[in-house]
C-alpha cells in the first residue's frame, strides 16, 4: 500500500526561489503548501535587491542636479527628505509582497505564515502551534542573512543592510565595513544622499572576484567622488559614546566618530534550529545545506535551493534552481542548474556589469587570450564636466575567438550586462561582434568597434 501525505510538496521559505517552485508545482496539479515566517518576497524583495535599487535611484539625483547645469538647466534649491524615501519604499515593498501572495493564491498553493522546522524526511512542524504536516517532498528555500560579526567587540552597536532600510534618521557620517558588492553599493548610496562615508576593507582591493582593472577603476572613481575608501585596514572595536555616537577603532590606531557603523562582511545560511540534523540533511563547514547537482540533499525526499545552499547567491539563480527542481521532480526530466556565464551587476556609481571570465581567470584557462579594451568619457558627461570614465573589456579565447568574458564600468552597465550575457552564453565569437553594426551614438557601440586587441596574454602573462 502506497504512503499518503498531506501534501505532495511543502516549501519552507517564501522568497523568490521558494515561491516559484510552489507556484509551478501547484500549476501542475500538485498539492502544495508554502510557509514564510517573516514576509513573502524574501531577501530580494523585502530587504535586498529591490529596496536597495530604489535607494540607488534616490542617491543618484544629487549628481543629476549638478550635471543638469551643463545642459542649460537651472536647478533651484534642493532638499532630501529621508522619511519620504522610507515611506515610499515601504509602500512599494508592501505592494510587491501582496503580488507574491496573490500569485501563490492563483496557482492553488496553500499559503501558511510561521516558522517550520524539519522533523523527519517527510515531516515538518510549525513552531507557533505545533501543527505537523507531511509531504512527499520538502523544499528548503529559507535563504540567508547578514553576518553580524559576533567576534567584533561592540558589534551589537552596529547595523547590517537589514537595518539600513529602516533607519529612523539618515546618519550624518557612517563607517561601512566590508569590500563586497553590498558594502560598495551602500557606500555609494549613503554618499549620494549626503552622508560622510568611510569604507573599511581588510583586503587589497574591493570587489574580490571581479575583473581587476574594473574594480580598480571603480575604487578610483569612488575616491574622486569623496568616499573615504581604505583597503588593508581593520575595525578592531566599535565603542558607543555619549549622545548615541559611535567610535570605530581602526587597527592603525585612528578612531572615527560616526553616527552609524554598518557591517557588510558576508552572509550566512538560515539553517540554525531548522531541524536539518533531525531530518538527516547534511550541512557544510559554514552551515549551508549540502546538495547534489540536482539540488537534492543527503535526505532523498528533501531538496534545497537558493542562498541556503551557498552555490551562487543571486535571486535569478534561485529562480532557475526552482525551475530545475520542477523539471527534475515533477516532469521526469532531471535538470542540473547551469552556473556557467551568469551575468550580474554591481549597482555602484558608476555601475559594473559583468559576465563570464575575468582577464585573470581566462589567463589561467586558455594558453592564449586576447583583451579588447576601451576607456573613454561617456558623452553624457561631456557637457556636465563630470570626471568619470567608462571602461569596457572583452576577453577572448585566442584559439577559438570565442568571447568568454565581457565587463563594463559606467552608466547603465547593469542593463548592458543582461544583453551581453545572452551573447556570451550563446558562445558568440569576436568575429560575430565585429560583424554587428553599431548603434550610434551610444556607449554600448564600443563593444562592436574594438577591432584590434589592446594586448594579449600568453600562458597568463601579458605580451
C-alpha positions in Angstrom: 0.0 0.0 0.0 1.5 3.4 -1.0 2.1 6.0 1.6 -0.2 9.0 1.8 0.9 12.6 2.7 -0.8 15.8 3.5 0.9 17.4 0.5 3.0 16.5 -2.5 5.3 19.4 -1.8 5.9 21.5 1.3 8.1 24.6 0.7 9.9 26.2 3.7 10.6 29.8 2.7 8.7 32.4 0.8 11.4 34.1 -1.2 11.8 34.2 -5.0 13.0 30.6 -5.3 10.5 29.0 -2.9 7.6 30.9 -4.4 8.5 30.0 -7.9 8.7 26.3 -7.0 5.4 26.4 -5.2 3.6 28.1 -8.0 4.9 25.8 -10.7 4.2 22.7 -8.7 0.7 23.8 -7.9 0.1 24.7 -11.5 0.9 21.1 -12.4 -1.8 19.9 -10.1 0.3 19.0 -7.1 -0.9 19.6 -3.6 1.4 22.3 -2.3 1.9 24.3 0.9 4.4 27.0 1.5 5.2 28.8 4.7 7.2 32.0 5.5 8.0 33.2 9.0 8.6 36.9 8.1 7.2 38.4 4.9 6.7 36.8 1.5 9.2 38.0 -1.1 12.3 37.0 0.7 15.6 38.8 0.9 15.4 40.3 -2.6 12.0 41.9 -2.4 11.8 42.8 1.3 15.4 43.7 2.4 17.7 43.3 -0.6 17.8 43.9 -4.3 14.5 45.9 -4.7 14.7 48.4 -1.8 18.4 48.7 -2.4 17.9 49.7 -6.1 15.3 52.2 -5.0 17.9 53.7 -2.7 20.4 53.7 -5.6 17.9 55.7 -7.7 17.4 58.2 -4.9 21.1 58.7 -4.3 21.8 59.5 -8.0 19.8 62.6 -8.1 22.4 64.6 -6.3 24.8 64.2 -9.3 21.9 64.6 -11.8 21.1 68.0 -10.4 24.8 69.0 -10.7 25.1 67.7 -14.2 21.9 69.4 -15.4 23.7 72.8 -15.3 25.9 71.8 -18.1 22.9 71.2 -20.3 21.4 74.6 -19.6 19.1 73.8 -16.7 18.9 76.0 -13.7 18.2 73.8 -10.7 16.9 75.6 -7.6 17.4 74.8 -4.0 17.3 71.0 -3.4 16.5 69.2 -0.2 16.4 65.5 0.5 13.8 64.0 3.0 14.8 60.6 4.3 11.4 59.8 5.9 9.7 60.4 2.5 12.0 57.9 0.8 11.4 55.3 3.5 7.7 55.7 3.4 7.5 55.4 -0.4 9.9 52.4 -0.3 7.8 50.7 2.3 4.6 51.3 0.2 6.3 49.7 -2.8 7.5 46.7 -0.8 4.0 46.2 0.6 2.7 46.1 -3.0 5.2 43.6 -4.1 4.6 41.3 -1.2 0.9 41.3 -1.9 1.7 40.5 -5.5 3.7 37.4 -4.4 0.8 36.3 -2.2 -1.8 36.9 -5.0 0.2 34.9 -7.5 0.5 32.0 -5.0 -3.2 32.0 -4.4 -4.0 32.0 -8.1 -1.7 29.0 -8.6 -3.6 27.0 -5.9 -0.9 26.7 -3.4 -1.8 26.8 0.3 -0.2 29.8 2.0 0.9 29.5 5.6 2.6 32.0 7.9 5.0 30.9 10.5 8.3 29.1 11.1 8.5 25.5 10.0 11.2 23.1 11.1 12.1 19.6 9.9 11.1 16.7 12.0 12.0 13.9 9.6 12.4 13.1 5.9 8.7 13.8 5.2 7.5 15.8 8.3 7.6 19.5 9.2 6.4 21.2 12.4 5.0 24.7 12.7 6.7 26.1 15.8 4.0 28.5 16.8 1.3 26.0 17.3 3.0 22.6 17.0 1.0 21.6 13.9 2.6 18.9 11.9 2.4 18.3 8.2 3.7 15.5 6.0 4.8 15.8 2.4 6.2 13.5 -0.2 8.9 16.1 -0.9 10.1 19.0 1.2 11.9 22.0 -0.4 14.2 24.1 1.8 14.3 27.7 0.5 15.0 29.7 3.6 17.8 31.9 2.2 20.5 33.6 4.2 21.1 36.6 6.3 23.7 39.2 7.0 26.7 38.0 9.1 26.6 40.1 12.4 30.3 39.5 13.1 29.9 38.4 16.7 33.8 38.4 17.1 34.0 42.2 16.8 33.9 44.0 20.2 30.9 46.3 20.0 29.2 44.6 17.1 25.9 44.9 19.0 26.1 48.6 18.3 26.3 48.2 14.6 23.7 47.7 11.8 23.7 45.5 8.8 22.0 46.0 5.4 18.7 44.9 7.0 18.6 47.8 9.4 19.8 50.3 6.8 16.4 50.1 5.1 14.6 51.2 8.3 16.8 53.8 10.0 14.7 56.5 11.7 17.2 59.2 10.6 19.7 59.5 7.9 23.2 59.5 9.5 25.5 62.4 9.0 28.5 60.1 9.0 28.9 56.3 8.6 31.6 53.7 8.5 30.9 50.7 6.3 32.9 47.5 7.0 33.4 45.2 4.0 34.5 45.2 0.4 31.9 43.1 -1.4 29.1 44.4 -3.6 26.8 45.1 -0.6 29.4 47.3 1.1 30.3 49.1 -2.1 26.7 49.7 -3.1 25.7 51.1 0.2 28.9 53.3 0.4 27.7 54.9 -2.9 24.1 55.1 -1.7 24.9 56.9 1.5 27.5 59.2 -0.1 25.0 60.2 -2.8 22.5 61.1 -0.1 25.0 63.5 1.5 26.4 61.2 4.2 30.1 61.4 5.0 31.1 57.8 4.1 34.1 55.8 5.0 34.6 52.2 3.6 36.9 50.0 5.5 38.1 46.7 3.9 40.8 44.3 5.0 41.7 43.2 1.5 44.0 44.8 -1.0 41.2 45.9 -3.3 37.4 46.0 -3.2 35.1 43.5 -5.1 37.2 40.4 -4.9 36.4 38.1 -7.8 35.6 40.8 -10.3 37.9 41.9 -13.1 41.0 43.5 -11.5 41.0 46.6 -13.8 37.3 47.2 -13.4 37.4 47.0 -9.6 40.5 49.3 -9.5 38.8 51.9 -11.8 35.7 51.8 -9.6 37.9 52.3 -6.5 39.4 55.4 -8.0 36.0 56.8 -9.1 34.6 56.4 -5.6 37.6 58.2 -4.1 37.2 61.1 -6.6 33.6 61.4 -5.6 34.7 61.9 -2.0 34.2 58.5 -0.4 36.9 57.7 2.1 37.9 54.2 0.9 40.6 52.4 3.0 41.8 49.0 2.0 44.1 46.8 4.0 42.6 48.2 7.2 40.5 46.7 10.0 37.9 47.9 12.5 39.0 46.4 15.8 36.3 47.7 18.1 33.1 49.8 18.0 32.5 51.9 21.1 29.3 53.7 22.0 29.8 57.2 23.2 27.5 59.8 24.8 24.8 61.1 22.7 24.5 57.9 20.7 27.6 58.5 18.6 29.9 55.5 17.8 33.6 55.4 17.8 35.2 52.9 15.2 38.7 52.0 16.3 41.0 51.1 13.5 43.9 48.7 13.6 46.2 51.6 12.5 45.3 53.5 15.7 42.8 56.0 14.3 39.4 56.4 15.8 36.5 57.5 13.6 33.5 59.0 15.3 30.3 58.5 13.3 26.5 58.1 13.7 26.4 54.5 12.3 28.7 51.6 11.7 27.4 49.1 9.1 28.7 45.6 8.8 28.7 44.2 5.3 31.1 41.3 5.7 29.2 38.4 4.2 26.1 36.3 4.7 25.3 33.0 6.3 22.6 30.4 5.6 19.5 30.3 7.7 19.9 26.8 8.9 20.2 27.2 12.7 17.4 25.3 14.5 15.9 24.3 11.3 16.0 20.6 12.2 18.4 19.6 9.5 20.2 17.1 11.8 16.9 15.5 12.8 16.0 15.0 9.2 19.4 13.8 8.1 20.2 16.8 6.0 23.9 17.5 6.0 25.4 20.9 6.3 28.8 22.1 5.2 31.5 23.8 7.3 29.8 27.2 7.2 26.3 25.9 7.8 24.9 25.8 4.3 22.8 22.8 3.1 24.8 20.3 1.1 23.1 19.4 -2.2 24.0 17.3 -5.3 23.8 18.5 -8.9 20.0 18.4 -8.9 19.6 20.3 -5.6 18.8 17.1 -3.6 20.1 17.0 0.0 21.5 13.9 1.8 17.9 13.0 2.5 16.4 11.9 -0.8 12.9 13.4 -0.2 14.3 16.8 0.8 15.7 19.4 -1.7 17.2 22.8 -1.2 17.6 25.8 -3.4 18.8 29.4 -3.2 21.1 31.2 -0.8 20.8 28.5 1.8 23.0 26.2 -0.4 25.8 28.8 -0.9 26.1 28.0 -4.5 25.6 31.2 -6.4 23.8 33.8 -4.2 21.7 35.7 -6.8 17.9 35.9 -7.0 17.7 34.8 -10.7 19.8 31.8 -9.8 17.4 30.7 -7.1 14.5 31.0 -9.5 16.5 29.0 -12.1 17.2 26.3 -9.5 13.5 26.2 -8.7 12.6 25.6 -12.3 15.3 22.8 -12.5 13.7 21.3 -9.3 10.3 21.2 -11.0 11.7 19.6 -14.2 13.6 17.0 -12.1 10.9 16.0 -9.6 7.6 16.6 -11.4 8.4 16.4 -15.2 10.7 13.4 -15.1 13.4 15.5 -16.8 16.4 15.6 -14.5 17.9 19.0 -15.0 21.0 20.5 -13.5 21.2 24.2 -12.8 23.6 25.9 -15.2 26.0 28.2 -13.5 28.3 29.0 -16.4 28.5 32.6 -17.6 25.9 34.1 -15.2 25.6 37.8 -15.9 25.5 40.1 -12.9 25.8 43.8 -11.9 27.0 45.9 -9.0 24.8 49.0 -8.6 27.7 51.2 -7.6 28.2 54.7 -9.1 29.5 54.1 -11.7 27.9 50.7 -12.2 29.6 47.4 -13.0 28.1 44.9 -15.4 29.9 41.6 -16.0 29.5 38.1 -17.4 31.9 35.2 -17.9 35.6 35.0 -17.2 37.8 37.9 -15.9 41.1 38.6 -17.6 42.9 36.7 -14.8 40.6 33.7 -14.9 40.9 33.5 -18.7 44.7 33.7 -18.5 44.7 30.5 -16.4 42.1 28.7 -18.5 43.5 29.3 -22.0 47.0 29.3 -23.5 46.4 32.5 -25.4 43.9 35.3 -24.6 43.1 38.5 -26.5 41.9 41.5 -24.5 39.9 44.2 -26.2 39.6 47.3 -24.1 38.1 50.8 -24.5 38.4 53.6 -21.9 36.6 56.8 -22.7 34.5 59.6 -21.3 30.8 58.9 -21.8 29.0 61.5 -24.0 26.5 62.3 -21.2 29.4 63.5 -19.1 31.0 65.8 -21.7 28.8 68.9 -21.1 28.3 68.1 -17.5 32.0 68.2 -16.9 32.0 65.0 -14.8 35.3 63.3 -14.5 34.1 59.7 -14.7 35.4 57.3 -17.3 33.8 54.4 -18.9 35.7 51.1 -19.2 34.7 48.2 -21.5 36.5 44.9 -21.9 36.1 41.8 -24.0 38.0 38.7 -23.0 38.5 36.4 -26.0 39.9 32.8 -26.3 42.8 33.3 -28.8 42.4 29.8 -30.3 38.6 29.7 -31.0 37.9 33.5 -31.0 35.0 32.9 -28.6 34.1 35.7 -26.3 34.5 34.2 -22.8 34.1 37.4 -20.8 32.6 40.9 -21.0 33.0 43.6 -18.4 31.6 47.2 -18.2 32.1 50.0 -15.8 29.9 53.0 -16.4 26.4 54.3 -16.8 23.7 51.6 -17.3 26.4 48.8 -17.1 23.8 46.5 -15.4 21.4 46.9 -18.4 24.2 46.1 -20.8 25.3 43.0 -18.9 21.9 41.4 -19.4 22.3 41.6 -23.2 26.0 40.7 -23.1 25.0 37.7 -21.0 22.9 36.3 -23.9 25.8 36.7 -26.4 28.4 35.1 -24.1 26.0 32.3 -23.1 25.4 31.6 -26.8 29.1 31.2 -27.4 29.4 34.0 -30.0 32.9 34.8 -31.3 34.7 38.1 -31.6 34.0 37.9 -35.4 30.3 37.9 -34.6 30.8 41.2 -32.6 32.8 42.6 -35.5 30.0 41.9 -38.0 27.4 43.6 -35.9 26.5 47.1 -36.8 27.0 49.8 -34.2 24.1 51.9 -32.8 25.4 55.4 -32.8 25.9 57.4 -30.7 25.8 55.0 -27.8 28.2 53.8 -25.2 27.5 50.2 -26.0 28.7 50.6 -29.6 32.2 50.3 -28.4 31.7 46.6 -28.0 31.3 46.2 -31.7 34.0 48.7 -32.8 37.0 47.3 -31.0 38.6 45.6 -34.0 42.2 45.1 -32.8 43.2 43.6 -29.4 44.6 46.1 -26.9 47.0 43.4 -25.7 47.3 39.6 -25.5 48.0 37.1 -22.8 50.2 34.1 -23.3 50.2 31.5 -20.5 48.7 34.1 -18.3 51.3 36.8 -18.9 50.8 40.0 -20.9 52.7 40.1 -24.2 
